[in-house]
Amino acid sequence: MTMLLDTARRYAETHADSAGIARTPIPGLMLVRATIPSGLEYAVSRPLACLVLQGAKHVAMGAQAFAFSAGDSLLIAADVPTVSQITRASPVAPYLSLVLELDPAVIADLMAEMKAVPEQAGMSPVQVEPTEADVADAALRLMRLIDRPASIPVLQAQLVREMHYWLLAGRHGAAIRRLGWPDGHVQRVARAVAMLRAEFAQPLRIERLAAVAGMSPSSFHQHFRAVTSLSPLQFQKQLRLIEARRLMLAEQMPASSAAFTVGYESVPQFTREYARMFGLPPVRDKREAKATMATVA
């Protein structure tokens, strides 16, 4: 892990943007760097594996909470809403993690070759386990590939596939297998989630989402909640509120404009639901976030 930490640290220090995200030339692979503990961060996460290399973080999904630090790997095996917070970071020892978005097509192909069967329903889509040596080794070789740009088009696919293999063969494998079952409930719900992500500002049509998932409306409701922990309406609401907060904080959009942009027709309703999710009404949340950023600067 020491060599992976050193390689990742050098890249992140040079390439991290103002939000601490250092994207790489390899699709789906990025680094996260922070020099101070963060506030609460809300997201509807895509399936991913996060290898923590330095520092510590806390992630909650519904009633489940996970604390993890250097040497641990976080797995998110479905599109689920999470609340996260970097809890240990400093200028001397920044929080640093490597994130790989999981590719269901690669997982399905590997499962066929490994003759693996999908895991039963009911398993939590969020898990934390110690990072295994084979996973860290594959991640290190992926990071080293970045220093040799001419090799990336030739070797990236097989190295990304190898990292998926070691994740699938290791402690996280049972949860990951659910992603690779082409006609399983997780994949069917994922098709509906993709539509919700693309059209979250539009009125919700359950019948249309159910049709995309290949389910009846009642069955779709049941399986959507089982996979994401939310109803489709709650999921859409969280997507809208998270995007509205981003528009307000990152693009300085007024709260009322953000509300209408993400699909709300009533500003009072937006204000109530925003405060319920984030703990503060929109204007006050924006003001306090700006004050925090000014203090840090």
GUTIZA-318604 format. One record per residue (C-alpha): x, y, z. Coordinates in steps of 0.5 Angstrom, whole numbers, m for minus. Example, Ala and Ser with C-alpha at 12.3 -4.5 7.8 and 13.67 -1.06 7.14 Angstrom:
{c1:25&c2:m9&c3:16}
{c1:27&c2:m2&c3:14}
***
This chain:
{c1:0&c2:0&c3:0}
{c1:6&c2:5&c3:1}
{c1:8&c2:5&c3:m6}
{c1:1&c2:6&c3:m8}
{c1:0&c2:12&c3:m3}
{c1:6&c2:15&c3:m6}
{c1:4&c2:14&c3:m13}
{c1:m3&c2:17&c3:m12}
{c1:m1&c2:23&c3:m7}
{c1:4&c2:25&c3:m13}
{c1:m1&c2:25&c3:m18}
{c1:m7&c2:28&c3:m14}
{c1:m2&c2:34&c3:m11}
{c1:m1&c2:36&c3:m19}
{c1:m8&c2:34&c3:m22}
{c1:m13&c2:35&c3:m16}
{c1:m19&c2:41&c3:m18}
{c1:m21&c2:46&c3:m13}
{c1:m26&c2:40&c3:m10}
{c1:m20&c2:36&c3:m9}
{c1:m22&c2:31&c3:m15}
{c1:m16&c2:29&c3:m19}
{c1:m19&c2:25&c3:m25}
{c1:m15&c2:21&c3:m29}
{c1:m14&c2:19&c3:m37}
{c1:m17&c2:12&c3:m35}
{c1:m25&c2:13&c3:m35}
{c1:m28&c2:11&c3:m28}
{c1:m21&c2:12&c3:m24}
{c1:m20&c2:18&c3:m20}
{c1:m17&c2:20&c3:m14}
{c1:m20&c2:24&c3:m8}
{c1:m16&c2:29&c3:m4}
{c1:m17&c2:33&c3:2}
{c1:m13&c2:37&c3:7}
{c1:m18&c2:39&c3:12}
{c1:m24&c2:35&c3:15}
{c1:m30&c2:36&c3:11}
{c1:m38&c2:38&c3:12}
{c1:m43&c2:33&c3:11}
{c1:m43&c2:31&c3:3}
{c1:m50&c2:29&c3:0}
{c1:m50&c2:24&c3:m6}
{c1:m53&c2:19&c3:m10}
{c1:m47&c2:15&c3:m11}
{c1:m46&c2:10&c3:m17}
{c1:m43&c2:3&c3:m16}
{c1:m36&c2:4&c3:m14}
{c1:m30&c2:2&c3:m10}
{c1:m26&c2:7&c3:m6}
{c1:m19&c2:5&c3:m3}
{c1:m17&c2:9&c3:3}
{c1:m10&c2:11&c3:2}
{c1:m9&c2:16&c3:8}
{c1:m14&c2:19&c3:13}
{c1:m21&c2:17&c3:15}
{c1:m28&c2:18&c3:13}
{c1:m35&c2:16&c3:15}
{c1:m41&c2:14&c3:10}
{c1:m48&c2:13&c3:12}
{c1:m54&c2:10&c3:8}
{c1:m61&c2:10&c3:11}
{c1:m60&c2:7&c3:18}
{c1:m53&c2:4&c3:17}
{c1:m46&c2:8&c3:18}
{c1:m39&c2:6&c3:16}
{c1:m33&c2:9&c3:19}
{c1:m27&c2:7&c3:15}
{c1:m19&c2:9&c3:14}
{c1:m13&c2:8&c3:11}
{c1:m12&c2:0&c3:9}
{c1:m20&c2:0&c3:8}
{c1:m24&c2:m1&c3:2}
{c1:m31&c2:2&c3:1}
{c1:m36&c2:m2&c3:m4}
{c1:m42&c2:1&c3:m6}
{c1:m46&c2:m4&c3:m10}
{c1:m52&c2:0&c3:m13}
{c1:m55&c2:7&c3:m14}
{c1:m56&c2:9&c3:m7}
{c1:m56&c2:16&c3:m3}
{c1:m51&c2:17&c3:2}
{c1:m48&c2:22&c3:7}
{c1:m41&c2:22&c3:7}
{c1:m36&c2:26&c3:11}
{c1:m28&c2:26&c3:11}
{c1:m26&c2:26&c3:19}
{c1:m19&c2:26&c3:19}
{c1:m15&c2:30&c3:14}
{c1:m9&c2:35&c3:15}
{c1:m4&c2:39&c3:10}
{c1:1&c2:34&c3:13}
{c1:m3&c2:28&c3:12}
{c1:m8&c2:29&c3:7}
{c1:m14&c2:25&c3:6}
{c1:m13&c2:21&c3:0}
{c1:m17&c2:15&c3:m4}
{c1:m17&c2:12&c3:m10}
{c1:m24&c2:11&c3:m13}
{c1:m26&c2:6&c3:m19}
{c1:m33&c2:6&c3:m22}
{c1:m35&c2:m1&c3:m23}
{c1:m37&c2:m3&c3:m30}
{c1:m43&c2:m8&c3:m30}
{c1:m41&c2:m11&c3:m37}
{c1:m34&c2:m12&c3:m35}
{c1:m37&c2:m16&c3:m28}
{c1:m42&c2:m20&c3:m32}
{c1:m37&c2:m22&c3:m37}
{c1:m32&c2:m24&c3:m31}
{c1:m38&c2:m28&c3:m28}
{c1:m39&c2:m32&c3:m34}
{c1:m32&c2:m34&c3:m34}
{c1:m31&c2:m35&c3:m27}
{c1:m38&c2:m39&c3:m27}
{c1:m40&c2:m35&c3:m21}
{c1:m48&c2:m34&c3:m19}
{c1:m51&c2:m28&c3:m17}
{c1:m52&c2:m27&c3:m9}
{c1:m58&c2:m27&c3:m6}
{c1:m63&c2:m21&c3:m5}
{c1:m62&c2:m18&c3:2}
{c1:m55&c2:m16&c3:2}
{c1:m53&c2:m9&c3:4}
{c1:m51&c2:m5&c3:m2}
{c1:m46&c2:m1&c3:2}
{c1:m40&c2:m5&c3:5}
{c1:m33&c2:m4&c3:8}
{c1:m27&c2:m9&c3:8}
{c1:m20&c2:m9&c3:9}
{c1:m17&c2:m8&c3:2}
{c1:m14&c2:m14&c3:m1}
{c1:m6&c2:m14&c3:m3}
{c1:m9&c2:m16&c3:m10}
{c1:m13&c2:m11&c3:m11}
{c1:m8&c2:m6&c3:m8}
{c1:m3&c2:m9&c3:m13}
{c1:m8&c2:m8&c3:m19}
{c1:m9&c2:m1&c3:m17}
{c1:m2&c2:1&c3:m17}
{c1:m1&c2:m2&c3:m24}
{c1:m6&c2:2&c3:m26}
{c1:m4&c2:9&c3:m23}
{c1:3&c2:7&c3:m26}
{c1:0&c2:7&c3:m33}
{c1:m2&c2:14&c3:m33}
{c1:6&c2:16&c3:m33}
{c1:6&c2:12&c3:m40}
{c1:1&c2:15&c3:m44}
{c1:2&c2:11&c3:m50}
{c1:1&c2:5&c3:m46}
{c1:m6&c2:7&c3:m44}
{c1:m10&c2:5&c3:m50}
{c1:m7&c2:m1&c3:m50}
{c1:m7&c2:m4&c3:m43}
{c1:m12&c2:0&c3:m39}
{c1:m18&c2:m5&c3:m41}
{c1:m14&c2:m11&c3:m39}
{c1:m12&c2:m7&c3:m32}
{c1:m19&c2:m5&c3:m31}
{c1:m21&c2:m12&c3:m32}
{c1:m16&c2:m15&c3:m27}
{c1:m18&c2:m10&c3:m22}
{c1:m25&c2:m12&c3:m23}
{c1:m23&c2:m19&c3:m22}
{c1:m20&c2:m18&c3:m16}
{c1:m25&c2:m15&c3:m13}
{c1:m30&c2:m20&c3:m15}
{c1:m26&c2:m26&c3:m13}
{c1:m25&c2:m22&c3:m6}
{c1:m29&c2:m20&c3:0}
{c1:m33&c2:m16&c3:m4}
{c1:m35&c2:m21&c3:m9}
{c1:m42&c2:m23&c3:m6}
{c1:m44&c2:m16&c3:m7}
{c1:m41&c2:m14&c3:m13}
{c1:m44&c2:m21&c3:m17}
{c1:m51&c2:m17&c3:m16}
{c1:m49&c2:m12&c3:m21}
{c1:m47&c2:m17&c3:m26}
{c1:m53&c2:m21&c3:m27}
{c1:m56&c2:m18&c3:m34}
{c1:m63&c2:m19&c3:m32}
{c1:m63&c2:m19&c3:m25}
{c1:m67&c2:m14&c3:m20}
{c1:m61&c2:m9&c3:m19}
{c1:m59&c2:m9&c3:m27}
{c1:m67&c2:m7&c3:m28}
{c1:m67&c2:m2&c3:m23}
{c1:m61&c2:1&c3:m25}
{c1:m64&c2:2&c3:m32}
{c1:m70&c2:6&c3:m29}
{c1:m65&c2:10&c3:m24}
{c1:m61&c2:12&c3:m31}
{c1:m67&c2:15&c3:m33}
{c1:m69&c2:18&c3:m27}
{c1:m62&c2:21&c3:m27}
{c1:m63&c2:24&c3:m34}
{c1:m70&c2:27&c3:m33}
{c1:m70&c2:28&c3:m25}
{c1:m73&c2:35&c3:m27}
{c1:m79&c2:32&c3:m31}
{c1:m86&c2:30&c3:m27}
{c1:m85&c2:22&c3:m25}
{c1:m88&c2:17&c3:m29}
{c1:m88&c2:11&c3:m25}
{c1:m91&c2:7&c3:m31}
{c1:m86&c2:9&c3:m36}
{c1:m80&c2:7&c3:m31}
{c1:m83&c2:0&c3:m29}
{c1:m83&c2:m1&c3:m37}
{c1:m76&c2:1&c3:m37}
{c1:m74&c2:m4&c3:m32}
{c1:m79&c2:m9&c3:m35}
{c1:m83&c2:m10&c3:m29}
{c1:m90&c2:m8&c3:m27}
{c1:m91&c2:m2&c3:m23}
{c1:m93&c2:m6&c3:m16}
{c1:m87&c2:m10&c3:m17}
{c1:m82&c2:m4&c3:m19}
{c1:m84&c2:0&c3:m13}
{c1:m82&c2:m6&c3:m9}
{c1:m75&c2:m8&c3:m12}
{c1:m73&c2:m1&c3:m13}
{c1:m74&c2:0&c3:m5}
{c1:m70&c2:m6&c3:m4}
{c1:m64&c2:m4&c3:m8}
{c1:m64&c2:4&c3:m7}
{c1:m67&c2:4&c3:0}
{c1:m72&c2:9&c3:m3}
{c1:m79&c2:10&c3:m6}
{c1:m78&c2:12&c3:m14}
{c1:m81&c2:19&c3:m11}
{c1:m76&c2:20&c3:m5}
{c1:m70&c2:18&c3:m10}
{c1:m72&c2:23&c3:m15}
{c1:m73&c2:28&c3:m9}
{c1:m66&c2:27&c3:m7}
{c1:m63&c2:28&c3:m14}
{c1:m67&c2:34&c3:m15}
{c1:m65&c2:37&c3:m8}
{c1:m57&c2:35&c3:m9}
{c1:m57&c2:38&c3:m16}
{c1:m61&c2:45&c3:m13}
{c1:m55&c2:45&c3:m7}
{c1:m50&c2:44&c3:m12}
{c1:m53&c2:50&c3:m17}
{c1:m53&c2:54&c3:m11}
{c1:m46&c2:53&c3:m8}
{c1:m42&c2:52&c3:m14}
{c1:m46&c2:56&c3:m19}
{c1:m48&c2:62&c3:m14}
{c1:m56&c2:61&c3:m17}
{c1:m61&c2:64&c3:m12}
{c1:m65&c2:59&c3:m8}
{c1:m72&c2:60&c3:m12}
{c1:m68&c2:60&c3:m19}
{c1:m65&c2:53&c3:m17}
{c1:m72&c2:50&c3:m14}
{c1:m75&c2:52&c3:m21}
{c1:m69&c2:49&c3:m25}
{c1:m69&c2:42&c3:m22}
{c1:m77&c2:42&c3:m23}
{c1:m80&c2:45&c3:m17}
{c1:m86&c2:49&c3:m18}
{c1:m87&c2:51&c3:m11}
{c1:m81&c2:55&c3:m7}
{c1:m84&c2:54&c3:0}
{c1:m85&c2:46&c3:m2}
{c1:m77&c2:47&c3:m4}
{c1:m75&c2:50&c3:2}
{c1:m79&c2:45&c3:7}
{c1:m76&c2:39&c3:3}
{c1:m69&c2:42&c3:3}
{c1:m69&c2:44&c3:10}
{c1:m71&c2:37&c3:12}
{c1:m66&c2:34&c3:8}
{c1:m60&c2:38&c3:9}
{c1:m62&c2:41&c3:16}
{c1:m62&c2:48&c3:14}
{c1:m66&c2:52&c3:10}
{c1:m63&c2:54&c3:3}
{c1:m61&c2:61&c3:4}
{c1:m58&c2:60&c3:11}
{c1:m55&c2:54&c3:8}
{c1:m52&c2:58&c3:3}
{c1:m50&c2:63&c3:7}
{c1:m46&c2:59&c3:12}
{c1:m43&c2:55&c3:7}
{c1:m40&c2:61&c3:4}
{c1:m37&c2:63&c3:11}
{c1:m34&c2:56&c3:12}
{c1:m31&c2:57&c3:5}
{c1:m28&c2:64&c3:7}
{c1:m25&c2:61&c3:14}
{c1:m22&c2:56&c3:10}
{c1:m19&c2:61&c3:5}
***
